[in-house]
Amino acid sequence: MRKRVLSGTQPSGKLHVGNYFGAMSQHIAGQDEFESYIFIANYHALNTIQDPKLLRQLTLDVALDYLALGLDPNKACLYRQSDVPEVTELTWILSTVTGKGLLERAVSYKDKVAKGQAASMGLFCYPILQAADILIVGSDFVPVGKDQVQHIEMTADMAGYFNNTYGVNVLKQPVAKLNDAAVVPGLDGEKMSKSYGNTIDLFDTPKSAKKRIMSIKTDSAAVEDAKNPDTCNVFALLRLFATPEETAEWAMRYKAGGMGYGDAKKRVAELFEERFGPAREKREQLVKDASYVEDVLSAAGRKARGEAEKVMARVREACGIVVSGS
């Protein structure tokens, strides 16, 4: 039996190259190896998006992006978080067995508040909702980068708190599956992030994408100077798109000198279009077939909710919660 893997993406803005190489490409590749559940985290997004029309559109956009990039609904379960309301019920139950001290140790909360995000209870309790997302479908693994390992450890802790409190073995404790995702630099050299405004959107027009790529920050080395590929933002992007052989050739050109950064930027723009051009065309077709996209999300939501209902039935029984008709 294949292991069940859960991944989630927040609909908090247009998805970009950093999202693709940081997570999405691996989510899509995993559909052939695992029993993949991928949810669009629209409850989580309420911490930053409080415009209902925008949230609905961004939620749809995430679905369109995944489907255009190759996610197969027959292989992976792509669903809206809100189509599984049991996740919020489990969030409350987990909060009754989880100490405040655990949440106060969450590094991501401190980081986001330090960057100016409002210190709401939603943001503070984010790890509990995230734990519920993972536990509600009985996930075995959660693919994450190193910066997210703490959240999976906290999820395992919460599952343990519940099981120990009620003397049961109802909630499966998940394991973090470290991925090999690259840290993708943005136009300014910082990590590519919507909050920094330094992104290259996945489905930008070729002209706009090229303009942004040509604006990538570089040092002041002259064309004839030798350049260090290991410290160059352009090269860091190029190696994500190019084959190992082409990457090696560019590394030699950098070190030899006689090449301007503009040459590398133009190649990144070409590779960007080769990678995302066909997907852009597919996405444009999907936009015209809204009923198909809704059918995919609805069917996946029913499947995910079916799994959630099984888990919640055991959770309610364990803690004595009675629901009429169940």
N, C-alpha and C positions, 0 to 999 in steps of 0.2 A: 504494500500500500504506500502510495506517495505521501510525503510529509506535507502538511498544510502550512502555507506561508501567507502572512498578512502584510500588506503595505498600504500606506495611505498618502494622499496628496491634498493639501489645502487649496481651495479655490480662492486664493487671496490676491490674485493678479494674473496677468498673462504668463504662461510658462515659457521658460527661456533655456538657453543652451546649458546653463548650470543645472537646471532641473533634469534635463535629458541625460547628461553624462553622470550626474550625481545620483540619480535614482531611476528615472523612467526607463532607460534602456535596459537596466537590469530587471526591473519589474516585468517588462515585456519578454525578455529572454527567459525568465523563470517560468513562464507559462508552459514551457515544454518539459520542464524538469519537476515542478512541484504542482500541488493542488493550490492554485493561486487565488487569493481573495485580495482585491484592490478596491479600496473605498475612497470616495470623494468626501473629504472631511468638512462638510458644510457647517456642522455644529461648532467645530473648532474655529472656523473662519469668523464666527460672530465676535471673536475677541478684537478683530480689526476691521471687519466689513459690516457696517450697520445700515446699508442701503439695500432694501429688499430686491429691487429690480437688478441691481448690480450683482448681488449674490446669486440670484437665479441664473444670470447670464454667465458668470464665471464658473458656476457649477457645470453648466452645459459645455462650456469651453474646455474644461478638463476632460470630459467624456469624449468630445470631438478630437482633442489632441491625442489621447491614447489610441482611439480607434484608427485615426489617420496614420499613426506611427507603427501600427501593426499588431495591436492587441486583438486577439481573436476571442470573441465572446463564447465560442464553443470550447475554449481551453481555460479561460480565466473568468472569474466572477467580478465584474466591474459594477459597483453599486454605490448609491448615495448613502451616506451615513444616516441621513434622516429617514430612510426607508427601513431602518432597523431601530424602532423606538425603544426596544429593550435595552439598548446600549445606555440610555440615560437612566433607566431604572437600575441597572447594574452599577452605574456610577454612584448613585445615592447609597446603595447597599455597601459598596466598597468604602465610601467615605465614613461609614459608621464603624469600621474596624481599622481605619488608617489614622495613625497619629499625625498631628500637625507638624511635628519635627521632621518627618520624612519629606514632606512637601517643601519645607524651608531649606532643605539641602539641595533642591533642584537647581542645577547650574543654569539651565536655559531660562528659568524665571528671572534670576538675578541679571542675566545678560540682557534680556529684553527690556526689563525695567531700566537698566542702566542706559539703554539706547533710546529711552523716551517713551516706551509703550506704557499705557496706563496700567497701574498695579491693581487691576480688577480681581474679583474672586474667581472669575472665569479663567484668567491667566494663571492665578495661583493654583487653582484646582485642575489645571490642564492635565497633569500627569494621571489623575484619577480617571478622567474621561478617556485618555489614551489607553490606560490599562483596560478599561471596559471594552474599548474597540477590539483589543487583542484577545481578551479572555472570552468575549461573547461568542466567538466562532471557533473556540478551541484551537487556537493557533499553536503549532509546534515551534516555528521559527519566525523571527521578524528580521528581515534584512535591514541593517542600519550602518551608518558610518560611525566612527569612534565617538563623535560628539553626541550620539543618541543612545549609546550603550547604557548610560545611567537610567534612562526611562524604562528600558526593558528590565533592568535589574529591579527598579521600583515596582514594575508590574508583577514580577515574580514574587516580590515581597508582599504585595497586596493580596495576591492569590493565596499565599501562605498564611497571611493574617486571617483571611476568611476561613480557610480550611481548618486552621488550628482553633479558631474561636468556636466553630460549630462541630468540631470533631468529625469532619468529613474529608473526602478527597474529591471534591466536586470541580474545582477550578484547576485547569492544567497550567502548570508554570512554564511559560515560554522561555526560549533561549534566543539570545541575540545572534544573528548570523552576520558576522562582519563582512561587508562587501568591499570590493576593491575600487570603489568609486573615487574618481579624481576630485581634488579641490579645483574647481574651475575659476580662473581669474576673470574679473570683469574688465571693462574698458579702462578702468583706472588702476588696475593691478590688485585691488582688494578682491575678496571673494565675491563672485557674481551673485547679486541679490537684488530683488525688487526694491527693498528698503534703501539700497544705496543708489538706485537709479543708474546702474552701470551694466545693464543686461543687453543681450542680443536675443530678441524674442524668436521663438522657434518658427513661427509662421509669419514673420515680417515679410514685406515685399522684397524681392531681390535688390532693388535700388536702395531701399532704406537699410536693409541688413548690411549691404556693402559700405554704405556711408558710415554706419556705426563701427564696423570692423576697421575701416581706414582711420578712425579716430582713436584707436587703441593707444594708450600711453606707452612711449618708449623712451630710452635715454637719448643723449645727444650725439651718439657715435656717428662719424661720417661714413659715407658709402664705402670708402676704401679701408676703413678700420676693421680689424677682427672684432667679432662680437661673441658674447657668451650666451649660448642658447639656454643654459640652465637658469638664467635670471631674466629671460625675456618673456613678457606677457604674450606676445604674438606667437612665439614658438610653443608656449604652453598650450595654446589653443590649437595650433597647427597639429601637434602630435596627437590630439584627441581625434582629429578627423582623418589624418593621413595613415597610410600603411606603415609598418615598421621600417620597410625599405626606404620609402620616401622620407620618412622622418630622419633616418640616418643621413641621407643625402643633404637634407637641409641643415642638419647639424654641422656637416663638413663645410658647407657654404658659409655658414655663420662664422666659423673659426678661421676660414681662409680670408675673409674680407672681400671687398669688391662687390658687395651686395647691400642694397638699401632695405630698410625695414618695410618700405612700401611694397617690395617684391613679395615678401612673405605675407603681408596683409592681403594682397590680391589673391594669393593662392588660398588663404583661409576663406576668402569670400567665394572662390570657385568651389572649394570643398564643401562649404556650407550649403551652397545651392545643389550640389550633387546629392548631398545627404537628405536635405529637407524639401527640395523642389517637388519630387514625386508625391511626398506626403502632403504638401500644400495643396496639390491638385486633388488628392483624395479627400482632404478635409473640405474643400469647396463643394465637392459632390455630396458629402455627408450633411453639410449645412442645408442643402436643398431637400434632404430626406429626414426631417425632424421626427417623423413618426417611427422610423427605424431606430434612431438613437434612443428615443423614449422607450421603445419596446425592449432594447438591450438593457437599459437601466432598470426597468420595471421587473423584467424576468430575473435579473441578477439580484435585485432587492428581495424578491420573494424567496430565492434560494438562500441568501444570507440570513434572512429573517427566520427561515425554517430551522437553520442551525442555531440561531440565537434563542429561539423558543425552547429548544431542547435543553440548552444550558440554563436558561432562566427557570424552567420547571424544576430543575434539580436545586438551583439556588434558593428559590422560594420555599421548597420543601425543607431544605436544610435549616432555614432561619424562621420557619413558621408563618410565612406570609400566605394568606389565603386569597385567591382570586375567584370570583363567582364563575361557575361554568367550567372550571379547570379541575 
